[in-house]
Amino acid sequence: MLTYEIIITDCNKCAGRQRQGRRQNEKERTMKMEKLGRNDHCWCGSGKKYKQCHEAFDEKIHHFELEGHMVPTHEMIKNPQQIAGIRESGRINTLVLDYVAEHIREGMTTAEIDRLVDTKTRELGGIPAPLGYEGFPKSVCTSINNQVCHGIPSETDVLKDGDIINVDVSTIYNGYYGDSSRMFCIGNVKEENLRLVRVAKECMEKGIEQVKPWRFLGDMADAVNRHAKENGYSVVIDIGGHGVGLEFHEDPFVSYVAPAGTEMLMVPGMIFTIEPMINMGTADIYVDDSNGWTIYTEDGKPSAQWETMVLVTEDGCEILAH
Ligand SMILES: [Zn+2]
């Protein structure tokens, strides 16, 4: 599931708040680093002395910070125990989407998809994260055709022949969060919409290829945006992905339109979503005032989105949920 609730009220303000949040975190990080002695226990919880654990790692990050780059806070860097927990939650999330893939069909209501997700998640020992999140009324987001994201399952929305739908599943398992989404094509989908769904998946995959330590989130965004543009599509600017794992939505904000070499430095232990929304027409969107959630394309043309949750590793990335 996407973030950020503030975007729903005012996109420009949201971007401002995001940046402000980052500056605050940078300040906190610097303060913590000053307090930690070389012989103190490392901040990561390993029990090792700082000088034998993350000191060199922090110095490397600090070097990028001095060059003017945005860098992650310690809170964004998960330790092995947390990663193991988040990996399990991601595994459950993927299984729930596999279950949806087996059962989704023409004539089904989106409320039925909601029940499938809720039942399967609980059967696997998890809790659906969207339910009650910021007041969201259902256990999954279902977004059809010109709905970009945050569609609310309903007894009156019936899947028709030719529909394309995003099903966005998020799970809490033992307190850890998993998050991913997929597109499903219902019956005979027309060629131009099939192409949109395929290219949206390729955009995500090209983004994932760029997730490597000591590179930038902008490198990933640039790969996504470039592929969308080459195919005549646009990428939604006002909504992005997010850090995830200990909370449903964590920093950083993840853009899919930023230039290469910009945005936050990626380091091992960071976990976030790659979930670009690809529009057939313009990137402009609006929120449904009647429910305060569902995002639509301004021009009424279709939108497609795939979402993967990734962990930055020492030499690339690991997919934690898809
Ligand atoms: Zn450490």
Residues whose N, C-alpha, C, O or C-beta is under 5 A from the ligand:
A	BS01	ZN	C42 W43 C44 S46 C53 H54
